[in-house]
Amino acid sequence: MARKKAEPKKKAAAPKMDAYIEGAGLVAEQKITQTLEKNYMPYAMSVIVSRAFPEIDGFKPSHRKLLYTMYLMGLIKGKLTKCANIVGATMKLNPHGDGAIYETLVRLSRGNEALLHPYVQSKGNFGKSYSRDMAYAASRYTEAKLEPICEELFRDIDKETVDFVPNYDNTMTEPTLFPATFPTILVNANVGIGVSMASAVCPFNLTEVCETAIALMKDPDANALDTLKGPDFPGGGYLLYDEAELDKIYRTGRGSVKLRAKYRYNSDERCIEVTEIPATTTIEAIIEKIIALVKAGKIKEISYIRDETDLDGLQIGIDIKKGVDPEKLMQKLYKLTPLQDTYSCNFNILVHGYPKVMGVYEILDEWTKFRLDCVKRRVNYDLKKKRDRLHLLKGLGKILLDIDKAIKIIRETEEESEVVPNLMIGFGIDEVQAEYVAEIKLRHLNREYILKRTADTERLEKEIAELEEILGSEKKLKQVIISELNDVIKNYGQERKTQFFYQSDIEEVEEEEEIEDYPCKLFISESGYFKKCTMQSLRMASDQKLKEGDRMMAEIESSNRAELLFFSDKAAVYKAKASRFGNTKASDLGDYIPAVLGFDSGEGFSAMVETMDYSGYLLFVYDNGKAAKVPLNAYETKTNRKKLSNAYCEKAGLVTILKLNDNAQVMLRTTNGRALLFDTALLLPKTTRNTQGVQVMTLKAKNAKIEKAYIVSDEEAETLSKFRSKTIPVAGSLAKDLEDPDQLQLF
């Protein structure tokens, strides 16, 4: 048979535009708000509700699924099992890969040290939360089981205390929450990042949390600060106790706490040993930062740093150079490295499926409501079981009246299906009771057996009355919760790991920069204009520019590395380094000290003192004839404090401040024409800065005051010997012909 020639295929007709749109579903214009609502919002809510944020029981879904799986595996009492087994079993509830599930298990373990009260007992290498590079071993090598504290999470979970929902493939059920007997949400840290919002709940001491929950149940107006002292981190360290900030966190759920590492100094090896670090950082981050600072030349006191962490725990060794003060170095490291860090609190928790930022007070209130519901459901469950049991026993009690009649009814009943109805008619009991009686074995149909069973009737009636009384009283329900909290404190409470430090322990330390050392001249005018001029600029032009009516108070040859003390007329002293000020020309007006150093309103400049090493003394001369000799090192501080109050005595008018490198001859002049020359060796140094001093010159004339005080050289002192006195106080001598000295003081 001849094959027909294949006919060429006809080209398909191009579809009409309308058909094309209907068939292919071209993208149509849509408002972005509608797109976000239909596509993005479901994703965002899924992340927030099903992944990132903890609920009032203290767990995220991934934690809950893992722990419940371990509970079903019998690991709360049983032996350790391979983590790979746990991960595999958890996949029945958690539809994720084994890596994500195992990572969750690692964080919950005791070996990882991430939680204050771990939920998983571990064996093997689980890494460390304080180390970035210390990785955990694979799940096939490690073993785990539940910690004893998990009994408090699952207590009465089989008594309908919480709701159960089907798992993702509808083959089994899982709890929506754990009926935890203590506020786990505040005991262990929980950090999560959702979509457009985040959560960061810091851990608190279990004993303190339970005591606070009890206190607030007894008195809603109780102050949480009385019992909840502050966050308690598993890594220990120190926490800055700031009562105002803590109160803000407790009431709003937002705020921050400052954490600081703990260290000890090994003087034999000149080594600082850091043993506890803030929870927000790692060993590697600290070491890398310190190395970077050393390379940049910002820290020169360290010779070597190493990670000494071993089986005994965390330790960072910092070798310091000879002569370095370890305490001062640590203050600098606290400021420049993560050895001091901040933990930002954001108590964003899911409540009834909605994220909500709550303070400690509101969290504990919500937890109390949740726990009250759990206890009510448990009591209702027990009550129903006891009532059912009592109902059966009452039916059995009626049989006791005539056992022979019961046997006769059963024996004479022709059909088995009629046994229960006949017993119901014969004894006036219901079907449930009759079924129970009919199932009793023949060997149990004796008076002793029935008496034993009915003896519990009175006890059950009493227990039922007690349970009904508890259900009818919120006070009694709270008492049950309080009793459970006290048991938790007794069984699982532990001492605080994080200790406190206070604002007074914080020392201001500036980064030390390499200061160029060169000679210069310092000028200060009476109104407070300061200049630092190099010798070269002064050789070019030395005429000093001043404001009208102002004049130069002091001219000092010094160094760019000098320390400067600027005394105000309010008995305060402001400290600054000469290097802080730029080099100026004589033709410039200079820096106005009250403005540059931030003097208080109405506070004026009084005097300036220059020093390189705080050696020597300052002599304060007052207009009432008194003088005080104060060691200059009384103004030296370990920290770079900018201002010192009570720098001198305010009870009398200050005439001048004279710097003494050693004993000197000082001339005093009064407003009534008297003068006194005395040796400062007659004055004993005073330990306090604001001392009134001792009387040097007696002012007998009415309204007479000291108006001038200045140092004279030994040659000048010889010519002024008639004004000298070897004892004090004295009235001095008349000095009508005594010439005024040059007002410029050369310190």
C-alpha positions in Angstrom: 0.0 0.0 0.0 1.4 3.3 -1.0 2.1 5.7 1.8 0.3 9.1 1.4 2.5 12.1 1.2 2.5 14.0 4.4 0.7 17.2 4.2 2.5 20.3 5.4 1.2 21.5 8.8 -0.8 24.7 8.7 0.6 27.6 10.7 -1.4 28.2 13.9 -3.3 31.4 13.8 -1.9 34.0 16.1 -4.2 34.3 19.1 -6.1 37.4 19.6 -4.9 39.8 22.2 -7.9 39.2 24.4 -7.4 35.4 24.3 -3.6 35.9 25.0 -4.3 38.0 28.1 -6.8 35.5 29.4 -4.7 32.5 28.7 -1.2 33.6 29.8 -2.2 36.0 32.6 -0.1 39.0 31.8 1.0 41.1 34.7 -1.5 43.8 35.4 -0.9 47.0 37.2 -1.4 46.8 41.0 -0.8 49.3 43.8 2.3 48.6 45.8 0.3 48.6 49.0 -1.8 45.7 47.7 1.3 43.8 46.6 2.9 44.2 50.0 -0.4 43.2 51.7 -0.9 40.0 49.6 2.7 38.8 49.2 5.1 40.4 51.7 2.9 40.6 54.8 2.2 36.9 55.1 5.9 36.2 54.8 6.7 38.9 57.5 4.2 37.6 59.9 5.3 34.0 59.4 8.9 35.0 60.3 7.8 36.9 63.4 5.2 34.4 64.7 6.7 31.1 63.6 10.4 31.7 63.8 12.0 34.8 65.3 10.3 35.7 68.5 9.7 33.8 71.8 6.3 33.4 73.4 5.3 33.9 77.0 6.6 30.4 77.9 10.0 31.5 76.9 10.6 29.5 73.7 10.6 30.0 70.0 8.9 27.2 67.9 12.2 25.6 67.0 13.2 25.3 70.7 9.8 23.9 71.6 9.7 21.3 68.9 13.2 20.1 69.8 12.6 19.8 73.6 9.2 18.2 73.1 10.7 15.6 70.8 13.3 14.8 73.5 10.5 14.6 76.0 8.7 12.0 73.8 11.9 10.1 73.4 12.1 9.6 77.2 15.3 11.7 77.6 14.2 13.4 80.7 14.9 10.3 82.7 16.7 8.0 80.3 20.3 7.8 79.2 22.2 10.0 76.8 21.6 9.4 73.2 23.4 10.5 70.0 22.4 14.0 68.9 21.9 12.6 65.4 19.0 10.5 66.7 17.4 13.6 68.4 17.8 15.7 65.2 16.2 13.0 63.1 13.3 12.6 65.4 12.8 16.3 65.6 12.2 16.5 61.8 8.8 14.9 62.5 7.8 18.3 64.0 10.3 20.7 62.5 10.4 20.7 58.7 13.9 22.0 58.4 17.3 20.5 57.6 19.4 18.7 60.2 21.9 21.6 60.4 19.4 24.2 61.6 18.0 21.7 64.2 21.4 20.7 65.5 22.5 24.3 65.9 19.4 24.9 68.0 20.3 21.9 70.1 23.8 23.2 70.6 22.7 26.6 71.9 20.4 24.9 74.4 23.2 22.7 75.8 25.2 23.1 78.9 28.5 22.6 77.0 27.9 25.7 74.8 27.4 27.9 77.9 25.0 30.2 76.1 22.2 29.9 78.7 22.0 30.7 82.4 20.1 27.5 83.0 20.7 25.1 80.1 17.9 22.7 79.1 20.1 20.0 77.5 22.7 17.9 79.3 25.6 17.4 76.8 28.6 15.2 76.3 31.2 16.0 73.7 32.3 19.2 72.0 29.5 21.7 71.8 31.7 24.7 71.1 31.5 27.8 73.2 29.2 30.8 72.9 32.1 33.1 73.8 34.3 31.9 71.0 33.8 32.5 67.3 36.3 29.9 66.1 35.6 27.1 68.6 33.2 25.0 66.4 31.0 22.3 67.8 31.5 18.6 66.7 29.1 16.9 64.3 25.9 15.4 65.6 27.1 11.8 65.1 29.8 12.4 67.7 28.0 14.2 70.5 25.3 13.0 72.9 22.6 14.7 74.9 19.5 14.3 77.1 17.3 16.7 79.0 18.4 18.5 82.1 16.4 18.0 85.4 15.0 21.5 85.2 13.0 20.4 82.1 10.7 18.6 84.5 9.3 22.1 85.3 8.7 22.7 81.6 6.6 19.5 81.0 4.9 19.2 84.4 1.3 18.1 83.9 1.6 18.6 80.1 -0.6 15.4 79.8 -3.4 16.9 81.9 -4.7 19.2 79.2 -2.9 22.3 80.7 -2.0 23.6 77.2 -3.5 23.3 73.7 -2.1 20.8 71.2 -2.1 21.2 67.4 -1.3 18.9 64.5 2.2 18.9 63.1 3.0 19.9 59.5 1.9 16.6 58.0 -0.9 15.9 60.4 0.6 12.6 61.7 1.0 13.7 65.3 0.3 16.6 67.6 2.6 19.1 69.5 2.0 21.7 72.2 1.5 25.3 71.3 3.1 26.3 74.6 4.9 24.6 77.5 3.2 24.8 80.9 6.4 26.0 82.6 6.1 26.5 86.3 8.5 29.5 86.4 9.0 32.5 84.1 11.5 31.0 81.7 11.1 34.0 79.4 13.2 36.1 81.8 15.6 33.4 83.0 17.3 32.6 79.7 18.5 35.0 77.0 16.5 35.1 73.8 17.5 37.1 70.7 15.6 37.2 67.5 15.5 39.2 64.3 12.2 39.4 62.5 11.0 41.5 59.6 11.1 45.2 60.5 11.4 44.4 64.2 13.7 42.5 66.5 13.7 41.0 70.0 16.5 40.9 72.6 15.6 39.6 76.1 18.5 39.5 78.5 18.7 36.8 81.2 17.9 37.3 84.9 18.8 35.2 88.0 16.2 32.5 88.4 15.8 33.0 92.2 15.3 36.8 91.7 12.8 36.3 88.9 10.7 33.9 90.9 10.9 36.1 94.0 9.8 39.1 91.9 6.9 37.1 90.4 5.8 36.1 93.9 6.1 39.7 95.2 4.0 41.1 92.3 1.3 38.4 92.8 1.0 39.4 96.4 1.2 43.2 95.8 0.8 44.5 92.2 2.4 47.8 93.3 5.6 46.1 94.5 8.9 47.6 93.3 10.7 45.0 91.1 14.1 46.6 91.9 13.8 45.3 95.5 14.0 41.7 94.4 15.2 41.8 90.7 18.6 43.4 91.1 19.5 43.3 87.4 20.4 41.0 84.5 22.5 38.0 85.2 24.6 36.7 82.3 25.9 33.1 82.0 29.4 34.4 81.2 29.6 36.4 84.5 31.5 39.7 84.3 30.4 43.0 85.8 27.3 45.1 85.1 27.0 48.8 85.7 24.3 49.3 88.4 22.2 52.2 87.1 19.0 52.2 89.0 17.2 54.7 86.7 18.1 52.7 83.6 17.1 49.4 85.1 13.8 50.9 86.3 13.2 52.1 82.7 13.9 48.6 81.3 11.6 47.0 83.9 8.7 49.4 83.0 9.1 49.8 79.2 11.1 46.8 78.0 13.7 49.0 76.3 17.0 50.3 77.4 20.6 49.2 77.7 23.0 47.9 80.3 26.8 48.3 80.3 28.9 45.1 80.8 32.5 44.8 81.7 35.0 42.0 81.7 36.5 40.5 84.9 40.2 40.2 85.3 43.0 39.4 87.8 46.6 40.5 87.8 49.4 38.0 88.1 52.3 40.1 89.5 54.9 37.3 89.2 54.4 37.1 85.4 53.3 40.7 84.9 50.2 39.3 83.2 46.6 40.5 83.2 44.3 37.4 83.1 40.8 38.1 81.7 38.5 35.4 83.0 35.0 36.6 82.1 33.9 38.8 79.2 30.6 40.5 78.2 28.0 38.3 76.6 27.9 40.5 73.5 31.5 39.8 72.3 33.9 36.9 71.7 37.5 36.1 72.6 38.6 36.6 69.0 37.0 40.0 68.7 38.7 41.3 71.8 42.2 40.0 70.8 41.9 41.3 67.3 40.9 44.8 68.6 43.8 44.9 71.1 46.3 43.8 68.4 45.0 46.5 66.0 45.4 49.2 68.7 48.9 48.0 69.5 49.8 48.1 65.8 48.3 51.6 65.5 50.5 52.8 68.4 47.5 53.7 70.5 48.4 51.2 73.2 52.1 50.8 74.0 51.9 49.1 77.4 51.2 45.6 76.1 54.0 43.3 75.0 52.1 40.1 74.1 48.5 38.8 74.1 47.3 35.2 73.8 44.2 33.0 74.1 44.7 30.7 77.1 41.2 29.1 77.1 41.4 25.5 78.0 39.3 22.8 79.9 39.3 25.0 83.0 37.5 27.8 81.1 37.9 31.1 79.4 41.1 33.1 79.8 42.9 35.8 77.9 46.5 36.5 78.9 47.8 40.0 78.4 51.6 40.5 79.1 52.4 44.1 80.1 55.6 46.0 80.1 57.7 46.8 83.1 56.4 49.7 85.2 52.9 49.7 83.7 50.0 50.1 86.1 47.6 47.2 85.3 44.6 49.0 86.7 45.2 52.1 84.6 45.8 49.9 81.5 42.5 48.0 82.0 40.6 51.3 82.3 42.0 52.2 78.9 41.1 48.8 77.4 37.6 49.1 78.8 37.2 52.3 76.8 38.9 51.2 73.6 37.9 47.5 73.3 34.9 45.2 73.6 36.1 44.3 77.2 33.4 46.8 78.0 30.3 46.6 75.9 26.6 47.5 75.9 23.7 45.0 75.8 20.6 46.7 74.2 17.3 45.3 75.6 14.2 45.1 73.5 11.7 42.8 75.2 9.5 42.1 72.1 7.5 39.0 72.9 4.6 37.2 71.2 1.4 37.4 73.3 -1.7 35.6 71.8 0.0 35.6 68.4 0.9 39.3 68.4 4.4 40.8 69.0 4.4 43.2 71.9 7.2 45.1 73.7 6.7 44.8 77.4 8.6 45.6 80.6 9.3 43.1 83.3 6.2 44.1 85.2 3.9 43.5 82.2 5.8 40.3 81.2 5.3 38.8 84.7 1.6 39.9 84.7 1.1 38.1 81.3 3.0 35.1 82.6 0.9 35.0 85.7 -2.3 35.0 83.6 -0.9 32.2 81.4 0.1 30.2 84.5 -3.3 30.7 86.1 -5.0 29.3 83.0 -2.6 26.3 83.1 -3.4 25.6 86.8 -7.1 26.0 86.2 -7.0 23.5 83.4 -5.0 21.1 85.5 -7.4 21.3 88.4 -10.3 20.9 86.1 -8.7 17.8 84.7 -8.0 16.3 88.1 -11.5 17.2 89.3 -13.1 15.4 86.3 -11.0 12.3 86.9 -11.9 12.3 90.7 -15.5 12.8 90.0 -15.6 10.0 87.5 -13.8 7.7 90.0 -16.2 8.8 92.8 -19.2 8.0 90.5 -17.9 4.5 89.9 -17.2 3.9 93.6 -20.7 5.0 94.6 -22.2 2.5 92.1 -19.9 -0.2 93.6 -21.1 0.9 97.1 -24.7 0.0 96.1 -23.6 -3.5 95.2 -22.2 -3.9 98.7 -25.8 -3.8 100.0 -26.6 -7.1 98.3 -23.8 -9.0 96.6 -25.9 -12.1 96.3 -28.6 -10.2 94.4 -26.0 -8.9 91.9 -24.7 -12.5 91.3 -28.2 -13.8 90.9 -29.1 -11.1 88.3 -26.0 -11.9 86.3 -26.5 -15.7 86.6 -30.2 -15.6 85.6 -29.7 -13.2 82.7 -29.9 -15.2 79.5 -28.2 -12.8 77.1 -24.9 -11.1 77.8 -26.1 -7.8 76.4 -28.9 -7.8 79.0 -26.5 -8.0 82.0 -25.8 -4.2 82.2 -29.5 -3.2 81.8 -30.6 -5.7 84.4 -28.0 -4.4 86.9 -29.1 -0.9 86.2 -32.7 -1.8 87.0 -31.9 -4.0 89.9 -29.7 -1.5 91.8 -30.8 1.9 90.4 -27.4 2.7 88.9 -26.5 4.2 85.5 -24.9 2.5 82.6 -21.3 3.6 83.4 -21.6 2.2 86.9 -23.3 -1.0 85.8 -20.6 -1.6 83.1 -17.9 -1.1 85.8 -19.6 -3.6 88.1 -20.1 -6.1 85.3 -16.4 -6.1 84.5 -15.4 -7.1 88.1 -13.8 -10.5 88.2 -15.5 -13.3 90.1 -12.6 -13.5 92.5 -13.2 -9.9 93.5 -16.8 -10.3 94.4 -16.1 -10.5 98.1 -16.9 -8.0 100.9 -13.2 -7.3 101.6 -12.5 -6.2 98.1 -15.6 -4.0 97.9 -14.9 -2.4 101.3 -11.4 -1.5 100.1 -12.7 0.1 97.0 -15.4 2.1 98.7 -13.1 3.3 101.5 -11.7 5.9 99.1 -15.1 7.5 98.6 -14.8 9.8 101.7 -11.2 10.8 100.7 -12.3 11.5 97.1 -15.2 13.6 98.3 -12.8 15.7 100.5 -10.3 16.1 97.6 -13.1 17.1 95.2 -14.3 19.8 97.7 -10.7 21.1 98.0 -10.3 21.3 94.2 -13.6 23.0 93.8 -12.6 25.5 96.4 -9.3 26.2 94.6 -11.2 26.7 91.3 -13.5 29.2 92.9 -10.7 31.4 94.4 -8.1 33.2 92.4 -6.2 33.8 95.7 -5.9 30.0 96.2 -4.9 29.5 92.5 -2.1 32.1 93.0 -1.1 30.3 96.2 -0.6 27.1 94.2 1.6 29.0 91.7 3.6 30.6 94.5 4.2 27.2 96.1 5.5 25.9 92.8 7.8 28.9 92.4 9.2 28.4 95.9 10.0 24.8 95.0 11.8 25.9 91.8 13.9 28.3 93.8 14.7 25.6 96.3 15.6 23.0 93.6 17.3 25.1 90.9 18.2 28.5 92.4 21.9 29.5 92.1 24.1 32.5 93.0 24.4 35.4 90.7 27.2 35.1 88.1 27.2 38.7 87.0 28.4 41.1 89.8 27.9 44.9 89.8 30.2 47.9 89.4 29.1 51.4 90.0 29.5 54.8 88.3 32.3 55.7 90.7 34.3 52.8 89.3 34.3 54.3 85.8 37.4 56.3 85.2 37.8 58.6 82.3 40.8 57.6 80.2 41.7 59.4 77.1 43.6 57.8 74.2 47.2 58.9 74.7 48.6 60.4 71.6 52.2 61.0 70.8 52.7 64.7 71.9 55.5 66.5 70.2 57.9 68.0 72.7 59.3 71.5 72.0 59.9 74.7 74.0 57.3 77.4 74.0 56.2 80.4 76.0 52.8 80.6 77.7 51.0 83.9 78.2 47.9 84.5 80.2 46.1 87.9 80.6 44.1 89.1 83.6 40.8 88.6 81.8 41.7 85.0 80.7 43.1 85.2 77.2 45.8 82.4 76.7 48.5 82.1 74.1 51.1 79.5 73.3 53.9 80.9 71.2 56.9 79.1 69.8 60.3 80.7 70.3 60.7 81.2 66.5 57.5 83.2 66.3 58.5 85.4 69.2 61.8 86.3 67.6 59.9 87.5 64.5 57.4 89.6 66.5 57.2 89.8 70.3 54.6 92.6 70.9 51.6 91.1 72.5 48.1 92.0 71.4 45.6 92.5 74.2 42.0 93.7 74.5 41.5 97.3 75.6 41.9 97.5 79.4 43.5 94.0 79.7 47.1 93.4 80.6 49.4 90.4 80.8 49.3 88.5 84.0 52.0 85.9 83.5 54.7 84.8 81.0 56.1 81.3 81.5 58.9 79.4 79.6 57.6 75.9 79.3 57.1 72.9 77.0 54.3 71.6 74.7 53.9 68.7 77.1 53.1 70.8 80.2 50.0 70.4 82.3 48.0 73.6 82.9 45.7 74.4 85.8 43.3 77.3 85.3 41.7 78.5 88.5 38.4 80.2 88.4 36.9 82.8 90.8 34.4 80.1 92.0 37.1 78.0 93.7 37.2 75.5 90.8 40.2 74.4 88.7 40.0 73.3 85.1 42.8 71.1 83.8 44.2 71.0 80.3 47.3 70.0 78.4 49.4 72.7 76.7 49.3 70.5 73.6 45.6 71.0 73.4 46.1 74.6 72.3 47.4 75.5 68.9 50.4 77.7 68.4 49.5 81.4 68.1 51.4 84.5 67.2 51.9 87.5 69.5 49.7 89.5 67.3 46.8 87.2 67.9 44.3 87.7 70.7 44.6 84.1 71.9 42.1 81.6 73.3 39.5 82.8 75.8 39.9 80.2 78.6 36.4 80.4 80.2 34.8 79.7 76.8 37.3 77.0 75.6 37.2 75.0 78.9 33.5 75.5 79.5 33.4 77.5 82.7 30.0 77.7 84.4 27.8 80.7 83.7 29.1 83.7 85.7 32.4 82.0 86.4 35.5 84.1 85.6 39.2 83.4 85.3 41.5 83.9 88.3 45.0 82.4 87.8 47.0 79.9 85.8 49.6 77.4 87.0 52.0 75.4 84.8 53.6 72.1 85.8 55.4 69.1 84.3 55.3 66.6 87.1 53.1 68.1 89.9 56.0 68.6 92.2 56.3 71.6 94.5 53.6 73.7 96.2 51.0 76.3 95.6 50.8 79.2 98.0 47.3 80.7 98.2 47.3 84.2 99.8 44.0 85.6 101.0 43.0 89.2 101.7 42.3 88.5 105.4 46.0 87.9 106.1 45.9 84.1 105.8 48.0 81.9 103.5 47.8 78.2 102.7 50.6 76.0 101.3 49.1 73.1 99.4 51.2 70.4 97.6 50.7 70.6 93.9 50.1 66.9 93.6 46.8 67.4 95.4 45.5 68.5 92.0 46.9 65.4 90.2 44.3 62.7 89.5 44.6 59.1 88.1 41.9 59.9 85.6 41.8 62.7 83.2 39.2 64.7 85.0 38.6 68.1 83.5 37.3 69.9 86.5 38.0 69.8 90.3 35.7 71.6 92.7 36.9 73.0 96.1 40.2 74.0 94.6 40.8 76.6 97.3 39.0 78.2 100.2 36.2 80.6 99.4 35.7 82.0 102.9 38.0 84.9 102.2 39.0 86.8 99.0 41.8 85.3 97.0 44.7 87.7 96.3 47.0 85.5 94.3 48.3 82.0 93.7 52.1 81.6 93.8 53.9 78.4 92.6 56.7 77.3 94.8 59.3 74.9 93.6 61.0 75.1 97.0 60.9 77.5 99.9 60.8 81.2 98.8 60.8 84.7 100.2 57.3 86.3 99.8 56.4 89.9 100.2 52.9 90.8 101.4 51.4 94.4 101.0 48.3 95.8 102.7 45.9 98.5 101.7 46.9 100.6 104.7 50.6 100.8 103.7 52.2 97.9 105.6 54.5 95.2 104.3 55.8 91.8 105.5 58.6 89.7 104.1 58.5 86.1 105.3 60.0 82.7 104.4 57.4 80.1 103.2 59.3 77.5 105.3 57.3 78.9 108.2 54.2 77.4 106.7 53.4 73.7 107.0 51.9 72.0 104.0 48.1 71.3 104.2 46.6 68.1 102.9 43.3 69.5 101.9 42.9 71.8 98.9 40.3 74.1 100.4 42.0 74.7 103.7 41.7 78.1 105.3 45.5 78.3 105.9 47.2 80.0 108.8 47.4 83.7 109.8 50.5 85.2 108.4 49.9 88.9 108.7 47.8 90.5 111.4 45.5 93.3 110.1 44.9 95.7 113.0 43.5 98.6 111.0 39.8 98.7 110.3 39.0 97.5 106.7 42.7 96.8 106.0 43.3 93.9 103.6 46.1 92.2 101.8 46.3 93.7 98.3 49.5 92.3 96.8 51.7 89.2 97.3 54.7 88.3 95.2 58.0 86.4 95.4 61.2 88.3 95.8 64.7 87.1 94.9 67.4 86.5 97.6 69.2 89.7 96.4 66.0 91.8 96.7 65.3 90.2 100.1 68.6 91.5 101.4 67.6 95.1 100.6 64.2 94.5 102.2 65.5 93.0 105.4 63.7 95.6 107.6 60.4 94.0 106.6 61.5 90.5 107.4 59.9 88.5 110.2 61.1 85.2 111.5 57.8 84.5 113.2 54.2 84.7 112.1 51.7 86.2 112.5 52.9 89.8 112.7 51.5 93.1 111.8 54.4 94.0 109.4 56.1 97.4 109.0 55.1 100.7 107.4 56.3 100.8 103.8 55.7 104.3 102.5 58.8 104.4 100.3 58.6 100.8 99.0 58.3 100.7 95.2 55.6 98.6 93.5 57.1 95.5 91.8 56.4 94.7 88.2 53.0 93.1 88.0 54.2 90.4 85.6 54.7 87.1 87.5 57.5 84.8 86.3 56.5 81.4 87.6 
